[in-house]
Amino acid sequence: MPRFGLDQRPRAGRSRRKAGLALVLAVSLPSAGCSSGQPGPRPSSPHPTSSASASVSDAVQLSKYTQKQLASRPCLALDARDLAALGISDQGEQESGKNGPTCSWKLAGQNVSLALDLPLSYARTMTKDGRVTQVPVGLHMAVQAEYQGICFIFVAVDDADRLIGTTTIPEPGVSQGTTCPAGAAVAAAALTHIR
């Protein structure tokens, strides 16, 4: 998969639309309910277990959606299996924001918000003053930016101008060392549900 900088200039004649770009995104934290919680909370960990990056060989079939379908209902991006693997005890809270619906979860003291249709211009703004790196997120490369304790992750699947992104903000007193891994774990799980 070709790698792109945030300037999005095509390299060697490759189309931006076919490039796999991952960008870290700041999304306002949702506060409206998406659905009821799952029973039996487990200890939270910002690192996915082997079942969080679930393989197709598992007996349970993954639900698959288009990016557009998930963009309108982002809490569907993590199913019960993902929630259990990540140690998340509820199904998320959905909120409408400037860039469309977002869903947020609490993972190991980190507030992780997910959006599935973010414009590239938003990602450029959110990564402008941060410490920017490329990181693997599932089978994709993502752009990650850390700024003032907040972590933004952006990933392009089919269209480098419409991105999937997480914004992760730690709870007061929680180590910032797990902020970016928590956002990456949510993004990686969500990507398994995009066809």
Solvent accessible surface area in square Angstrom, and as a share of the most:
residue,aa,sasa,rsa
1,M,121,0.54
2,P,35,0.22
3,R,148,0.54
4,F,6,0.02
5,G,33,0.32
6,L,41,0.21
7,D,59,0.31
8,Q,1,0.00
9,R,147,0.54
10,P,71,0.45
11,R,102,0.37
12,A,98,0.76
13,G,80,0.77
14,R,127,0.46
15,S,51,0.33
16,R,89,0.32
17,R,133,0.49
18,K,173,0.73
19,A,1,0.00
20,G,6,0.05
21,L,2,0.01
22,A,1,0.01
23,L,0,0.00
24,V,0,0.00
25,L,0,0.00
26,A,7,0.06
27,V,11,0.06
28,S,67,0.43
29,L,61,0.31
30,P,10,0.06
31,S,85,0.55
32,A,53,0.41
33,G,68,0.66
34,C,44,0.26
35,S,61,0.40
36,S,91,0.58
37,G,45,0.43
38,Q,58,0.26
39,P,123,0.77
40,G,56,0.54
41,P,103,0.65
42,R,121,0.44
43,P,126,0.79
44,S,53,0.35
45,S,42,0.27
46,P,12,0.07
47,H,105,0.47
48,P,57,0.36
49,T,61,0.36
50,S,108,0.70
51,S,49,0.32
52,A,3,0.03
53,S,70,0.45
54,A,11,0.09
55,S,56,0.36
56,V,131,0.75
57,S,102,0.66
58,D,57,0.30
59,A,111,0.86
60,V,95,0.54
61,Q,149,0.66
62,L,17,0.08
63,S,54,0.35
64,K,86,0.36
65,Y,52,0.20
66,T,53,0.31
67,Q,28,0.12
68,K,173,0.73
69,Q,85,0.38
70,L,0,0.00
71,A,12,0.10
72,S,64,0.41
73,R,144,0.53
74,P,0,0.00
75,C,7,0.04
76,L,61,0.30
77,A,0,0.00
78,L,7,0.03
79,D,39,0.20
80,A,55,0.42
81,R,45,0.17
82,D,0,0.00
83,L,1,0.01
84,A,45,0.35
85,A,6,0.04
86,L,1,0.00
87,G,6,0.05
88,I,8,0.04
89,S,46,0.29
90,D,59,0.31
91,Q,50,0.22
92,G,4,0.04
93,E,75,0.33
94,Q,44,0.19
95,E,45,0.20
96,S,94,0.60
97,G,29,0.28
98,K,200,0.85
99,N,43,0.22
100,G,26,0.25
101,P,38,0.24
102,T,5,0.03
103,C,0,0.00
104,S,14,0.09
105,W,7,0.02
106,K,102,0.43
107,L,0,0.00
108,A,27,0.21
109,G,19,0.18
110,Q,0,0.00
111,N,26,0.13
112,V,0,0.00
113,S,0,0.00
114,L,0,0.00
115,A,1,0.01
116,L,1,0.00
117,D,55,0.28
118,L,2,0.01
119,P,29,0.18
120,L,11,0.06
121,S,72,0.47
122,Y,45,0.17
123,A,0,0.00
124,R,93,0.34
125,T,92,0.53
126,M,54,0.24
127,T,2,0.01
128,K,160,0.68
129,D,102,0.53
130,G,18,0.18
131,R,157,0.57
132,V,62,0.36
133,T,61,0.35
134,Q,66,0.29
135,V,29,0.17
136,P,98,0.61
137,V,2,0.01
138,G,47,0.45
139,L,176,0.88
140,H,36,0.16
141,M,36,0.16
142,A,0,0.00
143,V,4,0.02
144,Q,21,0.09
145,A,0,0.00
146,E,55,0.25
147,Y,88,0.34
148,Q,149,0.66
149,G,22,0.21
150,I,48,0.24
151,C,1,0.00
152,F,8,0.03
153,I,1,0.00
154,F,0,0.00
155,V,1,0.00
156,A,0,0.00
157,V,31,0.18
158,D,95,0.49
159,D,33,0.17
160,A,0,0.00
161,D,29,0.15
162,R,90,0.33
163,L,0,0.00
164,I,0,0.00
165,G,1,0.01
166,T,0,0.00
167,T,4,0.02
168,T,0,0.00
169,I,55,0.28
170,P,20,0.12
171,E,54,0.24
172,P,126,0.80
173,G,89,0.86
174,V,51,0.29
175,S,75,0.48
176,Q,110,0.49
177,G,62,0.59
178,T,38,0.22
179,T,4,0.02
180,C,13,0.08
181,P,43,0.27
182,A,0,0.00
183,G,0,0.00
184,A,21,0.17
185,A,3,0.02
186,V,0,0.00
187,A,1,0.00
188,A,17,0.13
189,A,1,0.01
190,A,0,0.00
191,L,16,0.08
192,T,34,0.20
193,H,1,0.00
194,I,18,0.09
195,R,162,0.59
